[in-house]
Amino acid sequence: MKNEFTVKPVSGYVALLAAFALFGGAIAGFAFNIIWLGISCTLLFAFTTIGFTVVYPNGSCVMVLFGAYKGTVKENGFFWINPFYITRKVSLRARNFDSEPIKVNDKIGNPIKIGFVLVWKVSETYKAVFEVDDYQHFVLVQSDAALRKLAGLYPYDNFEDHGEMALRSGGEEINDELEREIRERLIIAGIEVIEARINYIAYAEEIANAMLRRQQAAAVVSARFKIVEGAVSMVQMALAQLSEKGIVELDEEKKAAMVSNLMVVLCGDKDATPVVNTGTLHS
């Protein structure tokens, strides 16, 4: 397999001077009735003018002669290239690809919609032109395939296993894996992946409402767990300090009643309504 190599063709300004000289020779030949000179200079002038080309900054020109690769011009400027060469201009600028969200199934089979943004550029012109049929279409198809593969490796969210990485919460690790997967697929086409990251992810419409209720329920359960955990600690501390400071002596029945009342106050959704005891402690 061949690799890219760069060449520097003849300066276009030198060829332009030669073209003017040939043009003058053609005029002189016809003026002095030297027909063979006039015809020769005219043909050489036409041949010379066909070979002029301009390579812009961050651009390149791939050259082929009768099916043989003759190199790539990457230096920007005004050049003269053999007119028998077939040339193809290839941009080396960075390009953005912002995909439309696609519908796929995550690891556990939930339908989700996911999209990504890709920044890429051509790094090796020989592979981009000759190793694949259309390198731009190749980038789109392979990037889409890499995204679908990644989405099938992880769940959308980690409801069941909090230690498992998920698409929604994976962050940079998910983006790095997506970038690595796309880079491995595009290297055959001489494409350099500058950045790839997920920019849209959501449940598909048919299950979005159900999953939203599930997320809300999980949030409520998590919040209740924290509330109960804190309430138990507060009750334990209250009983310990009452006993330590000897403020009041409580038997097991009174402790149970106090714990019940404190848990209701601390864990309730609404503010508790206090009842003032105006009798004795045992009334």
N, C-alpha and C positions, 0 to 999 in steps of 0.2 A: 504494500500500500504506500503510495506516495504521500509526501507531506508538503505543506506550503513552503515556498521559498520566494524571497522578494528580489526584484530586479529594479534597476533604474534606467529607463529608456533615454533616448536622445532628447536633449532640451528642445522644446518646441520653438524657442526663439531662433536657435541655429537653423532648424529646418525651415522656419519662416523666411530667413535671409536667403536660403538656397532656393526657396520657391519664387522669391522676387527675382533672383538671378535667372532662373529658368524662364520666367515670364518675359524678362527683358530679352533673353536669347531668342525666344519665340517671335517676339516683335521684330527683332533685328533680322532674323532669318527670312521672314516673309517680306520685310522692307527691302532687303537686298536680293530678293528672289532666290534665296538659298532654301529651297522647299524642304529638303530632308532635315535641315537644322531646325526650321520652324516647326515641322511636325514632331520631331523628336522632343524638342523642348516643351511643346504643348502637352504631349503625352506624359512626360516626366513631371511637369507642373501639376497636372491633374492627379497623377499618382501620389505626389507629395502632399497635396492639400487634403487628400482623404485620410491621411494618417494622424492628423492633429486630434488631440484629446486633452481634457482637463480633469484632474483628480482633485476633488475638494477636500478640505480638512476632515479627518475622520471618515474618509472614503477610501476605496480601493478599486483596482481594475484588474480582473483576472484575464489572462491572455492564453489563447489556444490556437495552435497552428496545425491544421489538418488532423485534428483529434488529439494532438499531443499538447500536454500542459507546458507552457513556456514561462510560468512565473506570475507573480502578483506585484503590481505597483501599489505601494502604500504611501509613498512620499507625495505630498500634495504639490500641485503646480501645473505648468503647461508643458506638455510633452508631445513627441512625435513617435508613433508606434507603427510598425510595419503594417501596411493596409491589408495584407493577407491574414493578419491575426484576427481571430474572432474575439472580441472583448465583451466582458460583462462587468458592469459596475456593481459593487457590493458595499453597502453602507456599514461602517464600523461603529456607528453611534449607538448609545444605549437606548433601548426601547421598552415601553411599558405595555403590559398586557393585563387588562382588568377584566377578569372573566365574569360572565353572568352566573348567578347562583344556580347550581345543578342539584337535582334531587337524587340522593343516594341512600343506602342503608348503612347504619353504623354497625359496630361489632355485634350488638345484641338484636339487630334487625329493625330498629326504629327508623322510619323514613325521616331524613333531615335534608335541609337545603344548605349548601356550603359553597362559598366562592373564595377566590384568592386573587392576589395581585402579583405579577411576575415582572422583574426587571432583568433584561438580558441583552446581550450583544454578540455579534459574530467575532470570534477570536482567531479562527483559522479558516481562511477563505476557500482553500482547496476542499476541505471536508464539507463545508456549507454548500458548495456548488456541485461537487461530483459524488459525494457519498450518499446524498439523499436527493429525492426528486425536486422537492420544494421545501427549503429549510424553514420558511415562515409557517407554512401549514404543518410541518413536522413539529415545530415548537408548540403550536396550539393543541395538536392531538395528544402528544406525549405528556404535556403538562396536565391536560384533563385526565388522562389515564393515571398519572401519579397521584392526583388529588383523590380520585375514586378509590385507589388502593389504600391510601392513608386513612380515608374515612372508614373503611371496612376493618381497620386494625384496632380502633379504639371506640369506646362508647361515647355518646354525646356528653353524658354527665355520669359521675360516679356516685349514684345513689346507694348502691349496694356495697361496693368496696371502696372505702375512702383512700386506700393506698394505691389504687390503680389510676394511671394517668388518663385523662379524658380530653376530648377535643375542645370543650368549652373552657376548661381550666388548665390545659397543658401549657399555654403561653409559648414562650420561646422554644421549649423543647419540641413542641409539635411543629412550629415553624421551621426549626433547624432540620427536622426529619423530612419535612416536605421539600425543603431546599436541596437536601442531599439526594432525595429520590429523583427529583427533576434533573439535577446535575448529571446523575448517572445515566439517565435516559438520553440527554441531549449532547453528551460528549462525542457521540458518533458523528454528529453534524457540525462539530467545531464551534459549538455555542457555549459561551460563558454565562453562567447564572450569577447575577450580581445579588439579587435578593428575591425571596419568595416568602409570602406570608398570607395567612388566612385573614380576610377582611370582612367576611360575613358568615355567620353560622346561626341556624335556628331550626327548630322542629318544623316539619312539613305541616301544611295547613290542616290536614285531616286529623292530626293528633296534637296540635299545638295547645288547644284548650285543656285537654286531659292532662298533658304534661305540665302545664302551668299550675293546675290544681294540685298536681303531685308535688311540684316544687314548693308551693305554698304550704302544703301539709307537712312536708319535711322541715320547712323553716319553723312552723309552729311547734312541731315535736322537739326540735333542737332548742328552741327558746324555752319551752316548758321544762326540758331537762335541766337547763341552766338555772331556771327559777327554783325548781325543787331542790337542786343541789345546794344553792345558796340558802334556801329556807331551812334545810336540815342543819346546816352549819350554824345558822343564827340561833335556832332552837337549842342546839347542843350547847352553844356558848352561854345562852341565857340560863339554862338549868344549872350549868357548872358554876356560874357566878352567884346565882341565888344560894346554892348550897355552900359555896366557899365563904361567902360573906355572912351567912346565917340570917338573911333577911326574913325568910319564911321557911318553915318546915313543911315539906310536901310528901304525902305518902304516894304509893304507886298509882292509886286511882286519880289523885289530884294532878300528878305529873302527866298522866295520860290525857286528862281533860285540857291541861295547859298546852300540851303539844298539839292536840287537835285544834284548839282555838288559834294558836300561833300559825299553824300551817294554813288554816283557812284564811287568815288575815294576809299572810305573806304570799300565798299562791293564788288568791282570788283575782278575777278580772276587774272587779269593782271595789271601790273603797268600802272598808268594813264600817258598820254602824255600831259604835261602842254602847255597851250597857253598863251603867254605873251601879255598883253593888253598894246600897246604903245600909245593909244589915251587917251581920258578923261574917267572919271568914267562912264559917261552916253553914250559913243560912242558904 
